[in-house]
Amino acid sequence: MADGDMPHPGEKGAVGETVLGLGSNLGDRLGNLRKARALLRSLSGCREAAASGVYETEPVGVRPEHRTFWFLNAVLVFAGGLTPEEWLKIIRDVERRLGRVREGGRNSPRTIDVDLLLCGAHYINRKELAVPHPRLRERLFVLVPLAEVRPALVIPGTGRRADELAGELGGHGAVRLLVQRWEPEEG
């Protein structure tokens, strides 16, 4: 293991499931999520194990001029043996293909944002990669869709289940279900 990499306590480094958070607040937001989902499936070669519904969410931690750019957010769970580094490469490729621009600062509007939230038992804390995602437990727009598909999942570093944390953060920004099923368009 590289410096900053550690297994989660009680786990032997099994890869298990990978949890990704998707968000879009520019352009055809639902179309952007559908395209990202299709690309993640094809580029990873991993089986999609679960997909949350799509939630419309109030922007959190943004500059005042960006408060009107509401997000669509969802969580995807993949089974398979890719490493966090392999996932990061795929994520960056998907974001590039869908026009993601990394200018304008943190939380600025974007066509697509894909976050590596969890990757099996991996624990990595490096400048370019942190798994579990360091702000996972603070983000209602991630916890609500995660609790939909994996309610009993214990969030590393908290000892708490996804559904418990989502319930506790209930007042941190509006999160409402927009659409339950959102398969990518064929062809």
RAWO-V749698 format. One record per residue. N is the residue number from 1. RES is the residue in one letter. PSI is psi as a letter, one per 40 degrees, with the letter a starting at -180 (NA if undefined). D_CENTER is the distance of its C-alpha to the mean C-alpha in whole Angstrom. Layout:
N&RES&PSI&D_CENTER ; N&RES&PSI&D_CENTER
This chain:
1&M&i&24 ; 2&A&i&24 ; 3&D&h&24 ; 4&G&e&22 ; 5&D&h&20 ; 6&M&i&21 ; 7&P&i&21 ; 8&H&i&19 ; 9&P&h&23 ; 10&G&e&24 ; 11&E&i&22 ; 12&K&f&24 ; 13&G&e&21 ; 14&A&i&20 ; 15&V&d&17 ; 16&G&b&16 ; 17&E&i&13 ; 18&T&h&10 ; 19&V&h&6 ; 20&L&i&4 ; 21&G&h&1 ; 22&L&i&5 ; 23&G&i&8 ; 24&S&h&11 ; 25&N&f&14 ; 26&L&i&17 ; 27&G&a&19 ; 28&D&g&19 ; 29&R&d&15 ; 30&L&d&15 ; 31&G&d&17 ; 32&N&d&14 ; 33&L&d&11 ; 34&R&d&14 ; 35&K&d&15 ; 36&A&d&12 ; 37&R&d&11 ; 38&A&d&15 ; 39&L&d&15 ; 40&L&d&12 ; 41&R&d&14 ; 42&S&d&17 ; 43&L&d&17 ; 44&S&d&15 ; 45&G&e&18 ; 46&C&i&16 ; 47&R&h&16 ; 48&E&h&14 ; 49&A&d&14 ; 50&A&i&13 ; 51&A&h&11 ; 52&S&i&11 ; 53&G&i&13 ; 54&V&h&12 ; 55&Y&h&13 ; 56&E&h&14 ; 57&T&i&14 ; 58&E&h&16 ; 59&P&h&15 ; 60&V&h&15 ; 61&G&f&17 ; 62&V&i&18 ; 63&R&i&22 ; 64&P&d&24 ; 65&E&e&24 ; 66&H&e&21 ; 67&R&e&21 ; 68&T&e&22 ; 69&F&g&18 ; 70&W&i&16 ; 71&F&i&13 ; 72&L&h&12 ; 73&N&i&8 ; 74&A&i&7 ; 75&V&h&5 ; 76&L&i&7 ; 77&V&h&9 ; 78&F&i&11 ; 79&A&i&15 ; 80&G&i&17 ; 81&G&f&18 ; 82&L&i&16 ; 83&T&i&16 ; 84&P&d&13 ; 85&E&d&15 ; 86&E&d&16 ; 87&W&d&12 ; 88&L&d&12 ; 89&K&d&15 ; 90&I&d&13 ; 91&I&d&10 ; 92&R&d&13 ; 93&D&d&15 ; 94&V&d&13 ; 95&E&d&13 ; 96&R&d&16 ; 97&R&d&18 ; 98&L&e&16 ; 99&G&f&18 ; 100&R&h&15 ; 101&V&h&18 ; 102&R&f&17 ; 103&E&i&20 ; 104&G&e&21 ; 105&G&i&19 ; 106&R&i&16 ; 107&N&f&14 ; 108&S&i&17 ; 109&P&i&16 ; 110&R&i&14 ; 111&T&d&15 ; 112&I&i&11 ; 113&D&h&8 ; 114&V&h&6 ; 115&D&h&4 ; 116&L&h&6 ; 117&L&d&5 ; 118&L&i&8 ; 119&C&g&11 ; 120&G&b&14 ; 121&A&e&16 ; 122&H&h&16 ; 123&Y&h&16 ; 124&I&h&16 ; 125&N&g&17 ; 126&R&i&18 ; 127&K&d&18 ; 128&E&e&16 ; 129&L&h&14 ; 130&A&h&13 ; 131&V&h&11 ; 132&P&i&11 ; 133&H&h&9 ; 134&P&d&12 ; 135&R&e&11 ; 136&L&d&9 ; 137&R&e&12 ; 138&E&e&13 ; 139&R&h&10 ; 140&L&d&12 ; 141&F&e&9 ; 142&V&d&7 ; 143&L&d&10 ; 144&V&d&11 ; 145&P&d&9 ; 146&L&d&9 ; 147&A&d&13 ; 148&E&d&13 ; 149&V&d&13 ; 150&R&g&13 ; 151&P&d&15 ; 152&A&e&17 ; 153&L&h&15 ; 154&V&h&16 ; 155&I&h&14 ; 156&P&i&15 ; 157&G&e&17 ; 158&T&d&18 ; 159&G&e&20 ; 160&R&i&18 ; 161&R&i&17 ; 162&A&d&13 ; 163&D&d&16 ; 164&E&d&18 ; 165&L&d&16 ; 166&A&d&15 ; 167&G&d&19 ; 168&E&d&19 ; 169&L&e&17 ; 170&G&d&19 ; 171&G&e&20 ; 172&H&g&18 ; 173&G&i&17 ; 174&A&h&18 ; 175&V&h&15 ; 176&R&h&17 ; 177&L&h&16 ; 178&L&d&17 ; 179&V&h&17 ; 180&Q&d&17 ; 181&R&h&17 ; 182&W&f&16 ; 183&E&i&17 ; 184&P&i&17 ; 185&E&i&21 ; 186&E&i&23 ; 187&G&NA&25
